């Protein structure tokens, strides 16, 4: 990969609280996202609910992806190649709304998260660079 492209893609990792879904993440999360899509079928949701660990055996997931799924660590799943729209199948299966699940990713209560979003979202002021701490 040319250095310019590496530098361009590395800059995405410097955005605090944001995970840009790059082709690298898409490749890393292919089977994770396929697993999530499997939950669109009622019979698969039943199998998942009955024995999550056993259902995961059918998928080519890394140990880290499996553990993050079992822990419902959505931020970690994003780091491991998960796409939020696919991960929505997991929290929907758990009976959570998008707002409920995403609020857990922010460390806010559902009410705090809703209030923030209704007020226009996070302020653009604040930390803008991970490596520079500003």
N, C-alpha and C positions, 0 to 999 in steps of 0.2 A: 504494500500500500504506500503510495507516495506520501512524503512527510507532510505536505500541505493538507491532504485529506485526513491524516492521523491527527494533526493539530486541530483541524476543523471539528472532527468528531470528539476529540478530547475536551474541547470547550463546552460541550453539552454537560459533562460531568461537573463543571464548575457552577452550574445553576442550582442554587440551594432549593431543596425540596421538590425538585423536578427530575423526572426520568424521561428522557426523550427516547421514544421507541424507534431505535435504529435497526438497520438490517442485521447487525450483530445480535441485538436483543431478540429480534424475531427468530433468528436461527437458534439461539440458545433456548428460547421458550417454545419452540415448535410443538413438542410433545405435551408440554404443560398446557398450552392453549387448546390442543386437540382434546386432551382430557376434559378441560372445562366445557368444550362444545359437546362432549358426550352426554353431559348432564341435561341437554335439551330433551332427551328421550326419557319418558317416565320410568321405564324399566331400569335404566342406568341410574337414575336418581334413587330408586329403591335399593339397588345393589350398593350404592355409595353410602346411603344412610344405614344400611344393615351392617356393613363392615368396611369402614373407610380404608384401613390398611390393606385389606385383602383386595379391594377394588383397585388400589394403586399399583398392585403387583402386575396388572395387565398393561401398564403404561411404561414407556421408556423414559422415566423421569430420573433425575439425579436424586441422591439422598437428600440434598439440601432442598430441592423442590418438594419432595414428599413431606419432609418435616415442616416446611413452611405452610404447606396445604393443611396438614393436620393441626397446626397451631393457629391457622387462619391469620397468618402474618402477611397481610396484603402488601405492605411496603416491601418486605423481603421478596415476595413473589414478583413484584415489579422489577426488582433488581435482578431476579433470576430469569427474566425474559417474558414474564406474564404481561398480557395486555389487559388493561382495566375492563374493556368491554367483554372479553372472554371470562375474566375473573368474576364478572357480574353473575355468571351462571352458578358459581359456587355460593356466593352470598344469597342469591335468590333461592337456591336449594335449601339454605339454612333459614329461610323465611325473613331475611333482612332486606330492607329497601336499599336503594343505592345510597341515599343520604345516611342511613344508619351505618352502612359499611364504610363509607368514605370518612365519616366523622371519626371512626376508630383509627384511621390512618393519620389523622391530624392531631390526635391527643385532645380533641375537644369533645364535649358532650354533643349529642344530636342537636339540642337547642342552641348551643353556642355556634355550632357549624351553620345551622340554618340562618341564624341571625346575621352571621358574617356574610354569607352568600347573598341574602336578601339586601344587605347594605352595599353590595357591589363586589364582594370577594375580598381577598387579602390586599392589603395596602401595597402599592409598588415601592413604598419607602421601606428601608431596612436592609438586611443583608442581601447583597446582589452578587457576591462572589464567594465561593467556598474557600478557595486557596488564598484569597486576599483577606478573608475575614471581614469583609465590608459589604 
